[in-house]
Amino acid sequence: MDVVIVPLFQVLLAILNIYELIVVVAVVMTWLFHFNVINYSNQFVRIIWDLCSKLTEPLLSRIRNFLPSMGGIDISPIVLLLLVFFLQNVVHQMMFKFVG
């Protein structure tokens, strides 16, 4: 049973790690857009932004619905990253429970 379960948990952890990176890239890109460091008219930037926003915005918008207004400060990516870290920890604990 460990032959199937442990690699499955490892794949799940890899997906969560990639999603964590995508959230960080999306946050950094919003800062770069805001300070006019990068421009949306660049095709490569637009492709990366569209990918990141399509992967993160559904969860971020749901988190924003629950958070109170912070006066222009968006802490929803922080909450999303905390949820990803929590899920990574849960998967680690489950993997160690199956192995050990």
Secondary structure, DSSP 8 states (H G I E B T S, - for coil): -HHHHHHHHHHHHHHHHHHHHHHHHHHHHHHHHHTTSS-TTSHHHHHHHHHHHHHHHHHHHHHHHHS---SS---HHHHHHHHHHHHHHHHHHHHHHHH-
